[in-house]
Amino acid sequence: MTTTLYKNFNLFDGTEDKVTDNAWFLVNDETGRLEKVGTGESREEADKTVDLNNQYVMPGLVDAHTHIMMNAFTNKLYYLTETELTLQALENLREGLKAGLTLVRDCGAAFNVDVKLQKYRKDHPFDGPEIVPSGRPMSMTGGHGDFVEGENGETTWGYLVDSPDEMRHAVRCAFKAGAKNVKLMATGGVMSATDQVDDTELSLKELQMAVKEAHSKHMTVCAHAEGDRGIHNAVVAGVDSVEHGCYVRDEDIELMKEKGTYLTPTLIAGYTIPKYGEGKLPQYMLDKANAFLDDFFEHVGKAIKAGVKLSFGTDSGTPFNPFKDAPVELSLMVKAGATNFQALQAAGMGSATLLRTEKDYGSLQEGKFADFLVLKNNPLEDVAAVQQEDKQVYQHGERKF
């Protein structure tokens, strides 16, 4: 066994609203895990020592909502082939790791590309965060996941389900393929031409069936839910997290607190479309995004201040929302009403706990993977510090950037 001692840094370990001066930790180079963590002068013997020169160290970001198959600038949604999706995913994953993402959940990939990449990476390594895959999302016919895919239109982005029985079958297909999460399209969305964001799509019974079937197989469940009725149905059905939550009502904020439902706001996905999309995106996307952006921040802010469990997600891959900009979501969460610590904790233990990976990720504690970022400035004073372009990124104890 070989070890590396990292010393002389200021540590935000992800568990408390404080930075510890003059910290050190010892990493097992073979397992990529933290052997010991301490402060002051270390007496640990190590094969190698790295002096981090009094910089700031924090856990790698855990992004609970990404789309590794999407190109944020071409914004092509239809007739994508599995080959181009796979190539795009590899580019996005490398870019995401450089930005500081060390674990991501993909929230819907055509052809189950996310499942396959995570499955094959042991024998065919590539640079990128570890993936909690969802595979193809669950959508009603004509809903937010009904995009035609394949060179000749031979498939759709999502499983198309129009009854509880069809939902049961689709979840079992996802389970068989290797998905670890089920993504439900509970409402319409900005990027689909046939619906509005407040359209209720999957029925309550369909959502309940998905939750029952997925939870019986140790899978998590997240719901794309923007309109208030769809959000309500998703929370009642028992999903683990509401994604976006643009029009979450006060009574559903209380219900989410009662049931322990997480909120993954993805504020950056709403923010970038009106900011960068004029003249470049279809008018229906611009109209939808412009109509709800202020409400989006207001409702998410209410949920944050009320104490809803918070996870970090960026929706990276959506229009003008590249993986390299993922840390901007932290600043937008603070703008909506989160403290710096709340935003950073959402991107660590919040998302890691939601994804049931908290034993390995989310904080820098003994026994966990040595996934960490090295920054020039203190992120607890200003989360924009994480946007540093030349930050050091370590994954399982190995420096990647």
C-alpha positions in Angstrom: 0.0 0.0 0.0 1.3 3.5 -0.9 0.0 6.7 0.7 0.0 10.4 0.0 0.0 13.1 2.7 -1.7 16.4 1.7 -0.8 19.2 4.1 -1.0 22.9 4.8 -4.5 23.8 3.6 -7.7 25.2 5.0 -10.4 22.5 5.1 -14.1 22.8 4.5 -15.0 19.2 5.1 -18.7 19.6 4.0 -20.2 18.8 7.4 -20.0 22.1 9.3 -20.2 25.8 8.6 -16.6 26.4 9.2 -13.1 26.2 7.7 -10.3 24.4 9.7 -6.9 26.0 9.4 -3.7 24.1 8.8 -5.4 20.8 8.0 -4.0 17.6 6.5 -5.2 14.2 5.3 -3.6 10.9 4.4 -4.9 9.2 1.2 -4.6 5.5 0.4 -3.4 5.6 -3.2 -4.7 2.2 -4.0 -8.3 2.6 -2.7 -8.5 6.4 -3.3 -9.9 6.8 0.1 -9.1 9.1 3.1 -7.2 7.1 5.7 -6.9 9.9 8.3 -7.8 13.6 8.6 -6.2 16.0 11.1 -4.8 19.4 11.9 -1.4 20.8 12.8 1.8 19.0 12.2 1.1 15.5 10.9 3.3 12.6 12.2 1.9 10.2 9.7 4.4 8.4 7.5 3.6 8.6 3.8 5.3 7.6 0.5 4.6 11.1 -0.9 3.8 14.5 0.5 1.9 17.3 -1.3 2.0 20.8 0.2 -1.2 22.7 -0.9 0.2 26.1 0.1 -2.5 27.3 2.4 -5.2 27.1 -0.2 -8.8 26.0 0.5 -9.9 22.4 0.1 -13.6 21.3 -0.2 -15.4 18.1 -1.3 -16.0 17.5 -5.0 -19.4 18.6 -6.2 -22.2 16.0 -6.4 -24.6 17.1 -9.1 -28.0 15.3 -8.8 -29.4 16.5 -12.2 -27.4 16.4 -15.4 -28.0 15.4 -19.0 -24.7 14.0 -20.3 -26.2 13.3 -23.8 -27.1 16.9 -24.6 -25.1 19.6 -26.4 -25.8 23.0 -24.7 -25.1 24.9 -27.9 -26.5 23.0 -30.8 -29.6 22.2 -28.8 -30.6 19.4 -31.1 -33.3 17.2 -29.5 -34.6 15.0 -32.2 -33.1 12.2 -34.3 -29.9 11.9 -32.3 -28.0 8.6 -32.8 -26.5 6.5 -30.0 -23.0 7.2 -31.4 -23.3 11.0 -31.3 -24.9 10.8 -27.8 -22.0 8.7 -26.5 -19.3 11.0 -28.0 -21.2 14.1 -26.5 -21.5 12.4 -23.2 -17.7 11.7 -23.0 -17.0 15.4 -23.8 -19.5 16.6 -21.2 -18.2 14.3 -18.5 -14.6 15.4 -18.9 -15.8 19.1 -18.9 -17.8 18.4 -15.8 -14.9 16.8 -13.9 -12.8 19.8 -14.7 -15.5 22.1 -13.3 -15.4 20.1 -10.1 -18.1 17.5 -10.5 -16.9 14.2 -9.1 -20.3 12.4 -8.9 -23.4 13.1 -11.1 -26.8 11.6 -11.5 -27.9 11.6 -15.1 -31.6 12.4 -15.3 -32.5 10.9 -18.7 -30.4 9.6 -21.5 -31.7 8.1 -24.8 -30.5 4.6 -25.6 -29.5 4.2 -21.8 -26.1 5.8 -22.7 -25.5 6.8 -19.1 -26.1 3.2 -17.9 -23.8 1.8 -20.5 -20.9 4.2 -19.9 -21.0 3.6 -16.1 -21.1 -0.1 -16.7 -18.2 -0.3 -19.1 -15.9 2.3 -17.6 -14.0 -0.2 -15.5 -12.7 -1.9 -18.6 -12.6 1.2 -20.7 -11.7 4.1 -18.4 -12.4 7.7 -19.3 -12.2 11.0 -17.4 -15.3 12.1 -15.8 -17.4 12.0 -12.6 -18.9 8.7 -11.4 -22.4 8.3 -12.7 -25.7 7.4 -11.0 -27.6 6.5 -14.2 -31.4 6.8 -14.8 -31.4 5.6 -18.4 -34.5 6.6 -20.4 -37.0 8.8 -18.5 -40.7 7.9 -18.1 -43.1 10.1 -20.1 -46.7 10.0 -21.3 -47.3 9.9 -25.0 -46.8 13.5 -26.3 -45.2 14.5 -23.0 -41.9 16.0 -22.0 -39.9 12.9 -22.8 -41.5 12.1 -26.1 -38.7 13.1 -28.5 -38.0 11.0 -31.6 -34.5 9.5 -31.6 -32.3 7.4 -33.8 -31.1 8.2 -37.3 -34.4 6.9 -38.7 -36.6 7.8 -35.8 -36.7 4.2 -34.6 -37.1 5.0 -30.9 -37.9 7.8 -28.4 -35.9 9.5 -25.7 -38.1 8.2 -22.9 -40.3 5.2 -22.2 -43.8 6.2 -23.3 -46.3 5.0 -20.6 -50.0 5.7 -20.5 -51.2 3.5 -17.6 -50.0 2.2 -14.2 -49.4 -1.2 -15.8 -47.2 0.3 -18.5 -45.3 2.3 -15.9 -44.6 -0.9 -13.9 -43.3 -2.6 -17.1 -41.1 0.4 -17.9 -39.6 0.6 -14.5 -38.8 -3.1 -14.6 -37.1 -2.5 -18.0 -35.0 0.3 -16.6 -34.1 -1.9 -13.6 -33.1 -4.8 -16.0 -30.9 -2.4 -18.0 -29.0 -1.3 -14.9 -30.6 2.1 -14.0 -30.2 3.2 -10.4 -32.8 6.0 -10.5 -36.1 6.4 -12.2 -36.8 9.8 -13.8 -40.5 10.8 -14.1 -41.8 13.5 -16.3 -44.7 14.7 -14.1 -45.3 18.0 -15.9 -44.6 19.7 -19.2 -41.3 21.6 -19.6 -39.5 24.4 -21.4 -37.8 22.3 -24.0 -40.8 20.4 -25.3 -42.9 22.0 -28.0 -46.2 20.3 -27.4 -46.9 21.3 -23.8 -46.8 24.0 -21.1 -44.7 23.9 -17.9 -47.9 23.8 -15.8 -49.4 20.8 -17.8 -50.0 17.8 -15.5 -48.7 14.8 -17.5 -48.2 11.5 -15.7 -51.2 10.7 -13.5 -51.0 10.3 -9.7 -51.6 6.5 -10.1 -48.8 6.2 -12.6 -46.5 8.2 -10.3 -47.4 6.0 -7.4 -46.8 2.9 -9.3 -43.3 4.1 -10.4 -42.4 4.9 -6.8 -43.7 1.6 -5.5 -41.9 -0.5 -8.1 -38.6 1.5 -8.0 -38.4 1.5 -4.2 -38.9 -2.2 -4.1 -35.7 -2.5 -6.1 -33.6 -0.1 -4.2 -33.8 2.6 -6.9 -34.4 6.2 -6.2 -37.1 8.3 -7.9 -37.0 11.9 -9.1 -39.7 13.9 -10.8 -39.3 16.6 -13.3 -42.1 18.8 -11.9 -42.5 22.5 -12.8 -46.3 23.2 -12.5 -47.9 23.3 -9.1 -50.4 20.4 -9.6 -47.7 18.1 -11.0 -45.4 19.0 -8.1 -48.2 18.1 -5.6 -48.9 14.8 -7.3 -45.2 13.9 -7.3 -44.8 14.7 -3.6 -48.0 12.8 -2.7 -46.7 9.8 -4.7 -43.6 9.7 -2.6 -40.8 10.6 -5.0 -37.4 11.1 -3.4 -36.8 14.5 -5.1 -38.7 17.2 -7.0 -36.6 18.5 -9.8 -37.0 22.2 -10.7 -40.1 22.9 -8.5 -40.7 26.2 -10.3 -44.3 26.7 -9.0 -44.1 24.8 -5.7 -47.0 25.9 -3.4 -46.7 26.8 0.3 -48.7 23.8 1.3 -46.5 21.5 -0.8 -43.4 23.0 0.8 -44.8 21.9 4.1 -45.7 18.5 2.7 -42.1 18.1 1.4 -40.7 18.9 4.8 -43.1 16.3 6.4 -42.2 13.6 3.9 -38.5 14.4 3.7 -38.7 15.1 -0.1 -35.6 16.8 -1.6 -35.8 19.8 -3.9 -33.2 20.1 -6.7 -33.8 23.6 -8.1 -31.6 23.7 -11.2 -32.0 27.5 -11.3 -29.2 27.9 -13.9 -31.3 26.0 -16.4 -34.1 28.7 -16.2 -31.6 31.5 -16.0 -29.5 30.8 -19.2 -32.4 30.5 -21.7 -33.6 34.1 -21.6 -30.0 35.4 -21.0 -28.4 33.8 -24.0 -31.1 32.3 -26.2 -32.7 35.3 -27.9 -32.6 34.7 -31.7 -31.0 31.3 -31.2 -33.7 29.1 -29.6 -37.3 28.4 -30.7 -39.7 31.1 -29.5 -41.7 28.7 -27.5 -38.7 28.0 -25.2 -38.0 31.7 -24.8 -41.7 32.5 -24.0 -41.9 29.8 -21.4 -38.6 30.6 -19.7 -39.3 34.4 -19.6 -42.8 33.8 -18.2 -41.7 31.9 -15.1 -38.1 33.0 -14.2 -39.0 35.5 -11.5 -41.6 33.1 -10.0 -39.0 30.3 -10.2 -36.6 32.2 -7.9 -39.3 33.3 -5.6 -40.8 29.9 -5.0 -37.5 28.1 -4.7 -36.4 30.8 -2.2 -39.5 30.1 -0.1 -38.7 26.4 0.0 -35.1 27.0 1.0 -36.0 29.4 3.8 -38.7 27.1 5.0 -36.1 24.3 5.5 -36.9 21.9 2.7 -34.1 19.3 2.1 -31.9 20.7 -0.6 -29.9 19.0 -3.3 -27.7 20.4 -6.0 -28.5 20.0 -9.6 -27.7 22.0 -12.7 -29.6 20.4 -15.6 -26.2 20.7 -17.4 -26.6 20.0 -21.2 -29.7 22.1 -21.5 -29.6 25.3 -23.7 -26.5 27.5 -23.0 -25.9 25.5 -19.8 -22.6 23.7 -20.4 -21.0 21.5 -17.8 -18.2 23.9 -17.3 -20.6 26.4 -15.7 -22.0 24.0 -13.1 -20.6 25.9 -10.1 -22.6 29.0 -11.1 -25.7 27.2 -9.7 -24.2 27.7 -6.2 -24.3 31.5 -6.7 -27.8 31.3 -8.0 -29.0 29.3 -5.0 -27.5 32.0 -2.8 -29.3 34.6 -4.9 -32.6 32.7 -4.3 -32.0 32.8 -0.5 -29.6 30.0 0.5 -26.7 30.7 2.7 -23.2 29.9 1.4 -23.2 26.9 3.6 -26.6 25.7 2.5 -25.6 25.8 -1.1 -22.3 24.0 -0.5 -23.9 21.4 1.7 -26.6 20.8 -1.0 -23.7 20.1 -3.5 -22.1 17.7 -1.0 -24.0 15.8 1.7 -27.4 16.9 0.4 -27.0 15.4 -3.1 -24.9 12.5 -1.8 -27.6 11.5 0.7 -30.4 11.8 -1.8 -28.4 9.5 -4.2 -27.7 7.1 -1.3 -24.0 7.5 -1.8 -23.2 9.4 1.4 -20.9 6.6 2.7 -18.5 7.4 -0.2 -19.2 11.0 -1.3 -20.3 14.4 -0.1 -17.8 15.2 2.6 -14.1 14.8 3.4 -14.2 12.3 6.3 -12.1 9.2 7.0 -13.1 6.2 4.9 -14.7 8.3 2.1 -13.3 8.8 -1.4 -10.6 11.5 -1.6 -12.7 13.6 -4.1 -11.7 17.2 -3.5 -11.2 20.6 -5.0 -8.3 23.0 -4.2 -9.3 26.7 -4.4 -7.5 30.0 -4.0 -10.4 31.6 -2.0 -12.7 30.6 0.8 -16.0 29.2 -0.6 -17.8 29.7 2.7 -17.2 33.4 2.3 -18.3 33.5 -1.4 -19.4 30.4 -3.3 -18.2 32.0 -6.5 -14.8 30.8 -5.4 -15.8 27.4 -6.8 -16.0 28.9 -10.3 -12.2 29.3 -10.4 -11.2 28.0 -13.8 -7.8 26.7 -12.9 -8.7 24.9 -9.6 -7.2 21.6 -8.8 -9.6 18.7 -9.0 -8.8 15.3 -7.4 -10.8 12.2 -7.9 -10.3 9.1 -5.7 -7.0 10.7 -4.6 -5.7 11.2 -8.2 -5.2 14.7 -9.5 -7.2 15.1 -12.7 -6.9 18.8 -13.4 
